[in-house]
Structures are given as C-alpha cells and as structure tokens.
Amino acid sequence: MADDATPPAVTPADARTFLADFGHAPDALTAMPDSNVVKLHGTVSANYTKRAQTEATKAAEKSKQMALEAAKAVKIELPQGSKLVQTDADRIAAIVRERGLSQEQANALLNEHEALAAGFHGRLAETAKAERTAWVKTISEDPEIGGEKLVVTQKNAMRVIATFMPQPLREKLKETGFGDYPDFVRFLNNIGQAMADDKPLVHGAPGGAGVKSAEDVLYGTTAQT
C-alpha cells in the first residue's frame, strides 16, 4: 500500500490534461482508470523526453557543423608591428577551424596571443638590456681589459674590427649587443694585441686627437649604454 503522505509524481487529472494535449480522446481518458492514465502518462512523457533530447542533439550537431563551415571563412590577419609571426597566425587559424569560432571569437583569440607575445618580448628586451649593462660593468672592472687598460683594449679591438669585420657582422653585433660580451671583447683584445707590431689602425691625428672608440668602429656611432 502506498504511503498516503507521499504524493504521486503526477495526479490523474494532470495526466489526463497532458495526454489530451497529445491527442488522446478526452472521453476515453475519462473512462480509463486513474492508475492506467498515470501509467500511460509516464510512457508518453518518457517518449516525448527522448524525442526532445534526440531533436536537441540533432540541432546542436547541425549548429556545430554550420559553425565549422562558417569558420572556414574567418580571416586571421596579423596587425602591423605584431610580435607574432605567420606560423603563429596559421596555428590560430587552425584552432578557429577546429572549434568553429566566429570572426569575433577569432579576433579575441588573436588579441590574447598578441598580448602574450608582447609581454614575452618586453620581458626579453628588459632581460637583454640588464644583461648588456652587466657586461659593460664587468669589462670596466676587469683587471686585464678594463680600468686603465680599457683604452688599450679598445684600440686592440679596433685593429681587429677595422681589418677583418664586415659591416653586416658589425650591425648584427649592434643588434644583439654581443659586442659588449666580456669574453668577446677579450677575444678581440688578444687578437689586436698580437697584431700590435703591424701598422696600427688608429683613426685621427697623432697624440690621440680624434681617436674613435671600439663602438665607433664597430657600429658607426658611439654606442649608448
């Protein structure tokens, strides 16, 4: 015997109303026992729910396919001055096609990657600047090539640079800052010192007037540190 304190999931009256909405004859429902009406309601309701779920799944799949098809027309264009490269844009475009993103969503994804790339390059530049500053300090304090010997070190480096170093390499050293790397300066100094017996490659008047620094010869203008 059912517990009278527990109400049924659906009342016979509600079941008859529900079934009538689904096309069952009201007279037949009235003549049907309550228990049968409730049972029929459960069967019809379950079938209705199943069909609704199936239709919802089909609609979602259709929507997904439409989005995937529309994503093929989405454009990923790197803005001027972008820190990203074409391979990054191609990778983003692949994500857009795979996920079926809209143009607006694709733009948001591109902007996110732009921000990440800009932040990375900014931190990289700060690190490089700090490292170069440390290199210059190391050279100036080095007992072999810095201090009072720095002028001689620069002259020795100038011999090597002016004699052997092509302009593209000088520009690359300026671009990377590697011309300030202590071991590289020491390397140039050692070679220049070995060349000291040759004709000196000092620019300017005797006595040191107009003598160019290593940075002048290497880069064309005095490096700013």
C-alpha positions in Angstrom: 0.0 0.0 0.0 1.4 3.4 -1.0 2.3 5.9 1.7 -0.5 8.4 1.8 2.0 11.1 2.9 3.9 10.8 -0.4 2.1 12.5 -3.2 2.2 10.8 -6.6 4.6 12.1 -9.3 1.6 13.2 -11.3 -2.1 13.4 -10.5 -4.6 11.6 -12.7 -6.2 14.9 -13.6 -2.8 16.3 -14.7 -2.1 13.1 -16.5 -5.4 13.4 -18.4 -4.7 17.0 -19.3 -1.2 16.1 -20.6 -2.5 13.2 -22.6 -5.3 15.2 -24.1 -2.8 17.8 -25.3 -1.0 14.9 -27.1 -4.2 14.0 -29.0 -5.8 11.3 -26.8 -9.6 11.4 -26.7 -10.8 13.1 -23.6 -13.8 10.7 -23.3 -11.5 7.7 -23.5 -9.2 9.2 -20.9 -12.2 9.8 -18.6 -13.3 6.2 -18.8 -9.8 4.9 -18.2 -8.8 4.0 -14.6 -6.6 6.5 -12.8 -3.8 4.1 -12.5 -3.8 3.4 -16.2 -3.9 7.1 -17.0 -0.9 7.7 -14.8 1.0 4.8 -16.4 0.2 6.0 -19.9 1.3 9.4 -18.9 4.7 8.0 -17.9 5.1 6.2 -21.2 4.1 9.1 -23.3 6.2 11.6 -21.2 9.3 9.3 -21.5 8.9 9.0 -25.3 8.4 12.8 -25.5 11.5 13.5 -23.5 13.6 11.0 -25.6 12.4 12.6 -28.8 13.1 16.1 -27.4 16.6 15.0 -26.4 17.2 13.5 -29.9 16.0 16.6 -31.6 18.1 18.8 -29.3 21.2 16.7 -30.1 20.5 16.9 -33.8 20.0 20.7 -33.6 23.3 21.0 -31.7 25.2 18.9 -34.2 23.7 20.9 -37.0 24.6 24.1 -35.3 28.2 22.8 -34.8 28.5 21.8 -38.4 27.3 25.2 -39.5 29.8 26.9 -37.2 32.6 24.7 -38.5 31.7 25.6 -42.1 31.4 29.3 -41.3 34.8 29.2 -39.6 36.5 28.4 -42.9 35.8 32.0 -44.0 37.2 33.6 -40.8 40.3 35.6 -41.5 43.3 35.8 -39.2 45.4 38.9 -40.1 48.4 40.0 -38.1 48.3 43.7 -37.3 51.2 46.0 -38.3 54.0 45.7 -35.8 52.8 42.4 -34.4 55.1 40.3 -32.3 53.6 37.2 -33.8 54.8 35.5 -37.0 52.9 33.9 -39.8 53.3 30.4 -38.3 51.5 31.8 -35.2 48.7 33.1 -37.3 48.4 29.7 -39.1 48.2 28.0 -35.7 45.5 30.3 -34.5 43.6 29.8 -37.8 43.7 26.0 -37.3 42.2 26.4 -33.8 39.5 28.6 -35.2 38.6 26.0 -37.8 38.8 23.1 -35.3 36.5 24.8 -32.8 34.2 26.6 -35.3 34.8 30.0 -33.8 33.2 33.1 -35.2 35.2 36.1 -36.5 34.6 37.9 -33.2 35.9 35.0 -31.2 38.8 34.6 -33.6 39.8 38.3 -33.1 39.6 37.8 -29.3 41.9 34.8 -29.6 44.3 36.7 -31.8 44.4 39.6 -29.3 45.1 37.3 -26.5 48.0 35.8 -28.3 49.2 39.3 -29.2 49.2 40.3 -25.6 51.1 37.2 -24.6 53.7 37.7 -27.3 54.1 41.4 -26.5 54.6 40.6 -22.8 57.2 38.0 -23.6 59.2 40.2 -26.0 59.0 43.0 -23.4 60.5 40.8 -20.7 63.1 39.5 -23.1 64.2 43.0 -24.0 64.4 44.0 -20.3 66.5 41.0 -19.6 68.8 41.6 -22.6 69.2 45.3 -21.5 70.1 44.3 -17.9 72.5 41.6 -19.2 74.3 44.1 -21.5 74.6 46.6 -18.7 76.2 43.9 -16.6 78.6 43.0 -19.4 79.8 46.6 -19.7 80.3 46.8 -15.9 82.2 43.6 -16.0 84.5 44.9 -18.8 85.1 48.2 -17.0 86.1 46.4 -13.8 88.1 43.6 -15.4 91.8 43.8 -14.3 93.1 42.6 -17.7 90.9 44.6 -20.1 89.2 47.2 -18.0 90.0 50.2 -15.8 93.2 52.0 -17.0 93.6 49.3 -19.7 90.3 50.0 -21.3 91.7 52.5 -23.8 94.3 50.0 -24.9 91.6 47.2 -25.1 89.5 49.5 -27.4 92.5 50.2 -29.7 93.3 46.5 -29.9 89.7 45.7 -30.7 89.6 48.4 -33.3 92.5 46.8 -35.2 90.6 43.5 -35.5 87.3 45.2 -36.3 88.7 47.6 -38.9 90.8 44.9 -40.5 88.6 41.8 -40.5 85.0 42.5 -39.6 82.5 43.0 -42.4 79.7 45.6 -41.9 76.9 43.1 -41.7 78.6 41.4 -38.7 79.1 44.8 -37.1 75.4 45.5 -37.5 74.5 42.1 -36.1 76.7 42.7 -33.0 74.9 46.1 -32.5 71.5 44.5 -32.9 72.2 41.7 -30.4 74.5 43.6 -28.1 77.0 40.8 -28.2 79.8 43.3 -29.0 79.7 44.1 -25.2 80.1 40.4 -24.2 83.3 40.3 -22.0 84.8 37.2 -23.5 84.2 38.5 -27.0 85.9 41.8 -26.1 88.7 39.8 -24.5 88.9 37.7 -27.7 89.3 40.9 -29.9 91.8 42.4 -27.5 94.0 39.3 -27.6 94.0 39.3 -31.4 94.5 43.0 -31.6 97.4 42.7 -29.2 99.0 40.1 -31.4 98.7 42.5 -34.3 100.3 45.3 -32.4 103.6 45.0 -34.4 101.7 45.6 -37.6 100.6 49.1 -38.9 98.3 50.5 -36.3 94.7 51.2 -37.4 94.1 54.3 -35.3 91.9 56.9 -36.8 92.7 60.6 -36.2 95.6 62.9 -35.5 98.8 61.9 -33.7 98.6 62.1 -29.9 95.1 60.6 -29.7 93.1 63.5 -31.1 90.1 62.2 -33.0 90.7 58.6 -32.0 87.5 56.5 -32.4 86.3 54.2 -29.8 85.7 50.5 -30.4 82.0 51.2 -30.5 82.5 53.9 -33.2 84.4 51.5 -35.4 82.1 48.6 -34.7 78.8 50.4 -35.0 79.5 53.6 -36.9 78.4 55.8 -34.0 79.2 55.8 -30.3 77.1 53.2 -28.5 74.7 54.4 -25.8 74.8 52.4 -22.6 
